[in-house]
Amino acid sequence: MRVSKRLSAAAVAVALVLSGCGESTSSSQGPGVKDNNSGTDNPTLPTQFDEAALVSNLVNNVLTPAIEQFNELAVTQQLEVTSYCSAEKALAENTAALRLSAQQSWRSAMVGWQYVELMQMGPLTANSKELKNNIYVWPATGSLCDIDLDVVYFEDGVINGNASNPYNISERTANRKGLTALEHLLFNSNLDHNCSSVNDALAPWNSRSTQERVIARCEFATEVAKDIEAQSNILLSQWTGENGYAAKLVNAGQPGSPFDTPHLALNEISKALFYMTEELKDGKIATPLGLGFPNACGLEACPEAVESPIAEHSKENLLANIRAFRNIFTGNGQDAENTLGFDDFLDAENGSDVKERMLAGLADAEATLLAMNASLKAELAGSTEQVTQTHTDVKKVTDDLKTEFIEKLALELPQTSAGDND
């Protein structure tokens, strides 16, 4: 967000000169918006807003620092989990304290990742989101049983006793690893397996000693944490490398970039903001409430349907999502002096009223969550009033996001949100 940093007359003049030289950083904006069905654009009037500068600030000041931060948190998490497991195996006196440290490292990493969740583009969406899902997949596509099976498979070194099928976590499906698996391994105090039927590898599990099972889980937790770090390194490389996705966005309109104009790059960034609709509003809030979306309890409040139910970390996840959205919307990131954001673009396109409504909705949602005295899971087990209010607050933002926001800035409505009139 810029308070008094609107483009000067000189900057506008430079933009006009550049447009005459085929170096335009502007696009055609106005009341029209691209029609995804016909593939045509409604006629619009040109804008002099520097979209290239906006893309550059969002990438360099908001998106890239978030990915770098998660990488640092993943490294710390791996060290903390490894340290805890070493203490567990040595029966060290400080084992309990190190377990708490490992759990806290997971919480920090999860918050860091929830910022990245609002930045799904490029390597995070490639190959059906394979890399993203290897780090974190939600809603989980499997069950705790899948993770319990991999605990013993990793311990045995082979899959289900098959010597010709050695265990390799990089080849395992996303629901058996990542932050979701690590939550179960670090926070679930029930050491019994979660399978309704067992194979030969898992059959002896419940009769084994407590210490044996604790060590088996912590050793697999160490392997999972190492894999999260490895996947994070891949993401960082694909994002920040010389020909990485960040460079492709920033260099939009130049040779080597898949984006012909900065506006197309900006459109790609804006699509990621729609995480607020299906994933956050509908999946993380409405579904546990049973508000128009069925859950395991039917169409009523269901505490177990929240995100991160074992660690009871769903409220913190929501707060991180909302703050990440606001950072992208306002351009506020690592460099406090550079805050060119979508809010400034809206100001330039006579959309200040839209900006104010969306910022107010974000502030209201954050305040409602912060006012909760318990976890989201606990709130749903009692009165659902504040959770319902959070949904109302978020809906204020998404209603404008799907309509006025994209119309004012001539951006595209993602196909997943087309026809969503909720």
C-alpha positions as CSV (number, residue, x, y, z in Angstrom):
1,M,0.0,0.0,0.0
2,R,1.3,3.4,-0.9
3,V,0.0,6.5,0.8
4,S,1.6,9.2,-1.3
5,K,3.6,7.3,-3.9
6,R,1.4,7.7,-6.9
7,L,3.2,7.9,-10.2
8,S,4.5,11.4,-11.0
9,A,3.9,13.2,-14.3
10,A,7.5,12.4,-15.3
11,A,6.9,8.7,-14.6
12,V,3.8,8.9,-16.8
13,A,5.7,10.6,-19.5
14,V,8.4,7.9,-19.4
15,A,5.7,5.2,-19.6
16,L,4.3,6.9,-22.7
17,V,7.7,7.0,-24.3
18,L,8.3,3.4,-23.5
19,S,5.0,2.4,-25.0
20,G,6.0,4.0,-28.2
21,C,9.2,2.0,-28.3
22,G,7.4,-1.3,-27.8
23,E,8.5,-1.5,-24.2
24,S,5.1,-0.9,-22.6
25,T,4.5,-1.9,-19.0
26,S,0.9,-1.0,-19.2
27,S,-2.2,-2.9,-20.2
28,S,-5.7,-2.1,-21.3
29,Q,-7.9,-1.7,-18.3
30,G,-11.3,-0.4,-17.5
31,P,-14.8,-1.9,-17.0
32,G,-14.0,-4.8,-19.3
33,V,-12.7,-8.2,-18.2
34,K,-11.5,-11.1,-20.2
35,D,-14.2,-13.6,-21.0
36,N,-12.8,-17.0,-20.2
37,N,-15.4,-18.8,-22.3
38,S,-14.9,-16.8,-25.5
39,G,-11.2,-16.0,-25.1
40,T,-11.9,-12.4,-26.2
41,D,-11.4,-9.2,-24.3
42,N,-14.0,-6.5,-24.0
43,P,-12.7,-3.1,-25.3
44,T,-11.1,-1.1,-22.5
45,L,-9.3,2.2,-22.0
46,P,-5.5,2.2,-21.5
47,T,-4.0,2.7,-18.0
48,Q,-0.7,4.3,-17.2
49,F,-0.2,2.3,-14.0
50,D,3.2,0.7,-13.9
51,E,2.2,-3.0,-13.8
52,A,5.8,-4.1,-14.3
53,A,6.8,-2.3,-11.1
54,L,3.9,-3.9,-9.3
55,V,4.9,-7.4,-10.4
56,S,8.5,-6.7,-9.4
57,N,7.6,-5.5,-5.9
58,L,5.2,-8.4,-5.3
59,V,7.8,-11.0,-6.5
60,N,10.9,-9.5,-4.8
61,N,9.3,-8.1,-1.7
62,V,6.5,-10.5,-0.8
63,L,6.5,-13.8,-2.7
64,T,10.2,-14.7,-2.8
65,P,10.9,-13.7,0.9
66,A,8.0,-16.0,2.0
67,I,9.4,-19.0,0.1
68,E,12.9,-18.2,1.5
69,Q,11.5,-18.0,5.0
70,F,9.8,-21.3,4.7
71,N,13.0,-22.9,3.5
72,E,14.8,-21.6,6.7
73,L,12.0,-22.9,8.8
74,A,12.1,-26.3,7.2
75,V,15.9,-26.5,7.9
76,T,15.2,-25.6,11.6
77,Q,12.4,-28.1,11.8
78,Q,14.6,-30.9,10.6
79,L,17.3,-30.1,13.1
80,E,14.8,-29.9,16.0
81,V,13.0,-33.1,15.1
82,T,16.4,-34.9,14.7
83,S,17.6,-33.6,18.1
84,Y,14.4,-34.7,19.8
85,C,14.6,-38.2,18.3
86,S,18.2,-38.6,19.3
87,A,17.2,-37.7,22.9
88,E,14.3,-40.1,22.8
89,K,16.5,-43.0,21.8
90,A,19.1,-42.1,24.5
91,L,16.4,-41.7,27.2
92,A,17.8,-38.3,27.9
93,E,16.5,-36.2,30.7
94,N,15.7,-33.3,28.4
95,T,13.6,-35.4,26.0
96,A,10.3,-33.8,27.0
97,A,11.7,-30.3,26.4
98,L,13.2,-31.3,23.1
99,R,9.8,-32.8,22.0
100,L,8.2,-29.5,22.8
101,S,10.8,-27.7,20.7
102,A,10.2,-30.1,17.8
103,Q,6.5,-29.4,18.1
104,Q,7.1,-25.7,18.1
105,S,9.3,-26.0,15.0
106,W,6.4,-27.7,13.3
107,R,4.0,-24.9,14.3
108,S,6.5,-22.3,12.9
109,A,7.0,-24.2,9.7
110,M,3.2,-24.6,9.3
111,V,2.6,-20.9,9.7
112,G,5.4,-20.2,7.2
113,W,3.9,-22.6,4.7
114,Q,0.4,-21.2,5.1
115,Y,1.8,-17.9,3.7
116,V,3.1,-19.9,0.7
117,E,-0.3,-21.5,0.2
118,L,-1.5,-18.0,-1.0
119,M,1.3,-18.1,-3.7
120,Q,0.4,-21.1,-5.7
121,M,1.8,-20.6,-9.2
122,G,4.7,-21.8,-11.3
123,P,6.5,-24.7,-9.5
124,L,3.7,-24.9,-6.9
125,T,1.1,-25.8,-9.5
126,A,3.2,-27.8,-12.0
127,N,2.4,-31.5,-12.5
128,S,-0.9,-31.3,-10.6
129,K,0.8,-29.5,-7.7
130,E,3.1,-32.5,-7.1
131,L,5.9,-30.4,-5.3
132,K,3.4,-28.5,-3.2
133,N,1.6,-31.7,-2.1
134,N,4.9,-33.3,-1.2
135,I,5.3,-30.5,1.4
136,Y,1.7,-30.2,2.4
137,V,-1.5,-31.6,1.0
138,W,-4.9,-30.5,2.4
139,P,-7.6,-31.7,2.6
140,A,-5.6,-34.9,3.2
141,T,-6.3,-37.5,0.5
142,G,-5.5,-40.5,2.7
143,S,-5.8,-41.4,6.4
144,L,-3.7,-41.7,9.5
145,C,-3.5,-45.4,8.7
146,D,-1.4,-44.6,5.7
147,I,1.1,-42.8,7.8
148,D,1.1,-45.6,10.4
149,L,1.9,-48.1,7.7
150,D,4.9,-46.0,6.5
151,V,6.2,-45.8,10.0
152,V,6.8,-49.6,10.0
153,Y,7.8,-49.7,6.3
154,F,10.5,-47.2,7.0
155,E,11.6,-49.1,10.1
156,D,11.8,-52.4,8.2
157,G,13.4,-50.7,5.2
158,V,11.0,-52.4,2.7
159,I,7.4,-52.1,1.8
160,N,5.3,-54.8,3.5
161,G,8.1,-57.2,3.9
162,N,9.0,-57.2,0.2
163,A,12.8,-57.3,-0.1
164,S,12.6,-56.3,-3.7
165,N,10.7,-53.1,-2.8
166,P,13.0,-51.0,-0.6
167,Y,11.5,-48.0,1.2
168,N,12.1,-44.6,-0.4
169,I,10.2,-41.7,0.9
170,S,10.6,-39.7,-2.3
171,E,8.5,-42.4,-4.1
172,R,5.7,-42.4,-1.5
173,T,2.4,-40.6,-2.1
174,A,1.9,-37.2,-0.6
175,N,-0.6,-38.3,2.0
176,R,2.1,-40.4,3.7
177,K,4.6,-37.6,4.3
178,G,4.9,-33.8,4.5
179,L,3.6,-31.5,7.2
180,T,0.4,-33.5,7.7
181,A,2.3,-36.7,8.5
182,L,4.7,-34.8,10.8
183,E,1.7,-33.4,12.7
184,H,0.5,-36.9,13.5
185,L,4.0,-38.2,14.4
186,L,4.8,-35.3,16.7
187,F,1.5,-34.5,18.3
188,N,-0.7,-37.6,18.5
189,S,-0.3,-39.1,21.9
190,N,-2.3,-42.2,21.0
191,L,0.4,-44.7,20.0
192,D,-2.0,-47.4,18.6
193,H,-2.3,-47.6,14.9
194,N,-5.3,-46.2,13.0
195,C,-6.0,-49.0,10.6
196,S,-9.2,-51.0,10.6
197,S,-7.4,-54.0,9.2
198,V,-3.6,-54.7,9.2
199,N,-1.0,-56.5,7.1
200,D,1.9,-58.6,8.4
201,A,4.1,-55.6,8.8
202,L,1.7,-53.7,11.0
203,A,0.1,-56.6,12.9
204,P,2.5,-56.6,15.9
205,W,2.3,-52.8,16.4
206,N,-0.2,-52.4,19.2
207,S,1.5,-55.1,21.3
208,R,4.9,-53.5,21.1
209,S,6.3,-51.5,24.1
210,T,5.5,-47.8,24.4
211,Q,9.2,-46.9,24.0
212,E,9.6,-49.0,20.8
213,R,6.6,-47.3,19.2
214,V,7.7,-43.8,20.3
215,I,11.1,-44.4,18.8
216,A,9.7,-45.9,15.6
217,R,7.5,-42.8,15.2
218,C,10.2,-40.3,15.9
219,E,12.6,-42.0,13.5
220,F,10.1,-41.7,10.7
221,A,9.4,-38.2,11.8
222,T,13.1,-37.4,11.3
223,E,12.9,-38.9,7.8
224,V,9.7,-36.9,7.0
225,A,11.3,-33.7,8.2
226,K,14.4,-34.3,6.0
227,D,12.1,-34.8,3.0
228,I,10.3,-31.6,3.7
229,E,13.6,-29.8,3.8
230,A,14.6,-31.5,0.5
231,Q,11.3,-30.5,-1.2
232,S,11.7,-27.0,0.1
233,N,15.2,-26.8,-1.4
234,I,13.7,-27.9,-4.7
235,L,11.0,-25.2,-4.5
236,L,13.6,-22.5,-3.6
237,S,15.8,-23.5,-6.5
238,Q,12.9,-23.6,-9.0
239,W,11.7,-20.2,-7.8
240,T,14.9,-18.2,-7.3
241,G,17.3,-19.9,-9.8
242,E,18.8,-18.0,-12.7
243,N,15.9,-19.1,-14.9
244,G,13.5,-19.6,-12.1
245,Y,9.9,-18.7,-11.9
246,A,10.5,-15.4,-10.1
247,A,12.7,-14.2,-12.9
248,K,10.0,-15.2,-15.5
249,L,7.4,-13.1,-13.7
250,V,9.7,-10.1,-13.2
251,N,10.9,-10.2,-16.8
252,A,7.4,-10.4,-18.3
253,G,7.4,-9.0,-21.8
254,Q,11.0,-9.8,-22.3
255,P,12.6,-12.7,-24.3
256,G,12.7,-15.9,-22.3
257,S,9.6,-15.1,-20.2
258,P,6.4,-17.1,-20.8
259,F,4.5,-13.9,-20.1
260,D,4.1,-11.6,-23.1
261,T,3.2,-8.6,-20.9
262,P,3.5,-7.6,-17.3
263,H,-0.3,-7.7,-17.1
264,L,-0.3,-11.4,-17.9
265,A,2.2,-12.0,-15.1
266,L,0.1,-9.9,-12.7
267,N,-2.9,-12.0,-13.7
268,E,-1.1,-15.1,-12.7
269,I,-0.3,-13.6,-9.3
270,S,-3.9,-12.5,-8.8
271,K,-5.2,-16.0,-9.5
272,A,-3.3,-17.3,-6.4
273,L,-5.4,-14.9,-4.3
274,F,-8.5,-17.0,-5.0
275,Y,-7.2,-19.5,-2.4
276,M,-9.4,-17.3,-0.2
277,T,-12.5,-18.7,-1.9
278,E,-12.6,-22.4,-2.2
279,E,-9.7,-23.5,0.1
280,L,-10.1,-20.9,2.9
281,K,-13.7,-19.8,3.0
282,D,-15.3,-23.0,1.8
283,G,-12.9,-25.7,2.8
284,K,-11.4,-24.4,6.1
285,I,-14.4,-22.6,7.5
286,A,-17.7,-23.4,5.8
287,T,-17.1,-27.2,5.7
288,P,-16.2,-27.7,9.4
289,L,-19.3,-25.5,10.1
290,G,-21.5,-27.7,7.9
291,L,-22.4,-24.4,6.2
292,G,-23.6,-25.6,2.8
293,F,-20.8,-28.1,2.6
294,P,-21.1,-31.6,4.0
295,N,-18.5,-33.0,6.4
296,A,-18.0,-36.2,8.4
297,C,-20.8,-35.1,10.7
298,G,-23.2,-34.2,7.9
299,L,-24.3,-30.6,7.6
300,E,-23.5,-29.6,11.2
301,A,-20.5,-28.3,13.1
302,C,-17.8,-30.9,13.1
303,P,-14.7,-30.2,15.2
304,E,-12.7,-33.0,13.6
305,A,-13.2,-31.5,10.1
306,V,-10.9,-28.6,10.8
307,E,-7.4,-28.3,9.3
308,S,-4.6,-29.5,11.6
309,P,-6.9,-31.1,14.1
310,I,-4.3,-33.0,16.1
311,A,-2.2,-30.0,16.9
312,E,-5.3,-27.8,17.0
313,H,-3.5,-25.3,14.8
314,S,-6.3,-24.4,12.4
315,K,-6.9,-20.9,13.8
316,E,-3.2,-20.0,13.3
317,N,-3.3,-21.4,9.8
318,L,-6.2,-19.1,8.9
319,L,-4.5,-16.1,10.4
320,A,-1.4,-16.8,8.3
321,N,-3.6,-17.2,5.1
322,I,-5.3,-13.9,5.8
323,R,-2.1,-12.0,6.5
324,A,-0.5,-13.5,3.4
325,F,-3.4,-12.3,1.3
326,R,-3.1,-8.8,2.8
327,N,0.7,-8.7,2.1
328,I,0.1,-9.5,-1.5
329,F,-2.8,-7.1,-1.8
330,T,-0.9,-4.2,-0.2
331,G,2.6,-5.1,-1.4
332,N,3.9,-5.1,2.2
333,G,6.8,-7.4,2.6
334,Q,10.5,-7.5,3.5
335,D,11.2,-4.0,2.4
336,A,8.9,-1.5,4.2
337,E,9.9,1.3,1.9
338,N,8.5,-0.5,-1.2
339,T,4.8,-1.2,-0.8
340,L,3.4,-1.0,-4.3
341,G,0.4,-3.4,-4.3
342,F,-3.0,-4.2,-5.8
343,D,-4.5,-1.6,-3.5
344,D,-2.5,1.1,-5.4
345,F,-3.6,-0.3,-8.7
346,L,-7.2,-0.1,-7.5
347,D,-6.7,3.5,-6.5
348,A,-5.3,4.3,-10.0
349,E,-8.4,2.6,-11.6
350,N,-11.1,4.4,-9.6
351,G,-11.4,1.4,-7.3
352,S,-10.6,2.9,-3.9
353,D,-13.9,1.9,-2.5
354,V,-13.2,-1.7,-3.5
355,K,-9.8,-1.5,-1.8
356,E,-11.3,-0.1,1.4
357,R,-14.0,-2.8,1.6
358,M,-11.5,-5.6,1.1
359,L,-9.0,-4.2,3.6
360,A,-11.9,-3.8,6.1
361,G,-13.0,-7.4,5.5
362,L,-9.4,-8.7,6.1
363,A,-9.1,-6.6,9.3
364,D,-12.5,-7.9,10.6
365,A,-11.6,-11.5,9.9
366,E,-8.3,-11.2,11.6
367,A,-9.9,-9.5,14.6
368,T,-12.6,-12.2,14.9
369,L,-10.0,-15.0,14.9
370,L,-7.8,-13.2,17.5
371,A,-10.8,-12.7,19.7
372,M,-11.3,-16.5,20.0
373,N,-10.1,-17.8,23.4
374,A,-9.8,-21.4,22.1
375,S,-8.7,-23.3,19.1
376,L,-11.0,-23.4,16.1
377,K,-11.6,-27.1,16.9
378,A,-12.7,-26.2,20.5
379,E,-14.9,-23.3,19.2
380,L,-16.8,-25.7,17.0
381,A,-17.4,-28.1,19.9
382,G,-19.2,-25.3,21.7
383,S,-20.7,-22.1,20.3
384,T,-20.0,-21.6,16.6
385,E,-20.8,-17.9,16.6
386,Q,-17.3,-16.6,16.2
387,V,-16.4,-19.2,13.5
388,T,-19.6,-18.2,11.6
389,Q,-18.6,-14.6,11.9
390,T,-15.2,-15.4,10.5
391,H,-16.8,-16.9,7.5
392,T,-19.0,-13.7,7.1
393,D,-15.9,-11.5,7.3
394,V,-13.9,-13.5,4.8
395,K,-16.9,-13.6,2.4
396,K,-16.9,-9.8,2.4
397,V,-13.4,-10.0,0.8
398,T,-14.1,-12.8,-1.6
399,D,-17.3,-11.2,-2.9
400,D,-15.3,-8.2,-4.0
401,L,-12.4,-10.4,-5.2
402,K,-14.6,-12.3,-7.6
403,T,-16.3,-9.2,-9.0
404,E,-15.2,-5.6,-8.5
405,F,-11.5,-6.5,-8.0
406,I,-11.1,-8.4,-11.3
407,E,-13.4,-6.0,-13.2
408,K,-11.6,-2.8,-12.1
409,L,-8.2,-4.3,-12.9
410,A,-9.2,-6.3,-16.0
411,L,-8.0,-9.5,-14.6
412,E,-9.2,-13.0,-15.2
413,L,-11.5,-15.0,-12.9
414,P,-9.9,-18.4,-12.4
415,Q,-11.9,-21.3,-13.9
416,T,-12.3,-22.8,-10.5
417,S,-14.2,-19.7,-9.3
418,A,-16.3,-19.2,-12.4
419,G,-19.9,-19.7,-11.6
420,D,-19.3,-19.5,-7.9
421,N,-21.9,-17.1,-6.8
422,D,-21.7,-17.8,-3.1
